[in-house]
Amino acid sequence: MAEAQVWAAELESVFARVAGRFGRSDLRWRMRDYLRGLLAPAARKNGWQLAE
């Protein structure tokens, strides 16, 4: 579980570095959720799965 917390902290660090590239806060949150979806352990990823 500690490893997952380290990964989550690093991911938040990456989000903080690129957040300024997105002018609107809703786009920042959407980008963060999309990236988390891409990194998820699902075998297949498509737009519908990532939207959920």
Secondary structure by P-SEA (a helix, b strand, c coil): caaaaaaaaaaaaaaaaaccccccaaaaaaaaaaaaaaaccccccccccccc
